[in-house]
Amino acid sequence: MGSLSLLLAFLTDRILGDPRQLPHPVVGMGWMISRMEQVLRPRAEKWSHKGWVRLLGCLLPLIVVGSVYLISTLLLVGVEAVSRWGAFLLEIWLISTTIATRGLADAALSIFRWLREGDLMQARKELSMVVGRDTEQLDQPEVVRGTVETVAENIVDAVTSPLFFAALGGAPLALAYRAVNTLDSMVGYRDERYLHLGWASARLDDLANWIPARLTVPIMLLAFGWTGYKPGRGWRICRRDAAKHPSPNSGIAESLMAGGLGIQLGGVNRYRGQISRRALLGDPLVEKQAEHIEASVRVLLVTGWLAALLAAATGYVLNGLY
């Protein structure tokens, strides 16, 4: 039932997204990470050597990711002892919580609609809910850039990576990946507070996404062809520009999206007033318009379906082998 549960999990996310009335595992992960940081922070502040602080920071992914994997495995085993169908349904729901196709598409399309209606202020506000950069002073092309970059980056983080790990190890491994990703989003910063304590979490996220990000390339290229965009140009820009991005994985999806849509991503971002300069990805063949957000969502959705089918097929083969 592994392949079927994976496809049904993807379909569940596409239909329901993340209903607020249901508990979400990421909330529990966030609580666990916050509690762990409260325990480790005083000790980290007493140590001046970065090596020791980084070693201390290794406890974050070790305990959080290990606990998530163990708890989810025991939960599924316990439910299966009572009802195989109950475990099957639980597996579907747990995997669906690691995927965010619906939520990502809805957030991007909400920004698109506000821009189309001419309400730049509301579009900025909506963007601020899904990015860490300052959005108050962004003009329309920069709002479009921020939205398209977020969609592209999360094609890996919220779609292809969780599907990849679900195919390899079901809900427990997919949830463990989500714990890694949540750790990176909470403590994987390069500022003074987290540079060393969050180092292990950030590096583990890079490692976890390394293979899925590269498997995403052919899937996105197929999605470009399916949706009428330019796979050849996407591939050329990816080869040329992906390595310019500070992330070894995000640059792949972002440069692909820039090339496929014929726009330029990257540039100057501001975080709490501090300027951060990102390398330019792609060529500015056309000016960034609100319609490019809608285009990026089309690519996201087709990529998601293709990745889900590929992951289900992979899971089927692996189940046959073992």
Buried (B, 14 or more C-beta within 10 A) or exposed (E): BBBBBBBBBBBBBBEEBBEEEEEEBBEBBBEBBEEBBEEBEEEBEEBEEEEBBBBBBBBBBEBBBEBBBEBBBEBBEEBBEEEEEBBBBBBBBBBBBBBBBBBBBEBBBBBBBBBBEEEBEBBBBBBBEBBEBBBEEBEBBBBBBBBBBBBBBBBBBBBBBBBBBBBBBBBBBBBBBBBBBBBBBBBBBEEEEBBBBBBBBBBBBBEBBBBBBBBBBEBBBBBBBBBEBBBEBBBBBBEBBBEBBEBBBBBBBBBBBBBBBBBBBBBEBBEEEEEEEBBBBBBEEEEBBBBBBBBBBBBBBBBBBBBBBBBBBBBBEBEEEE
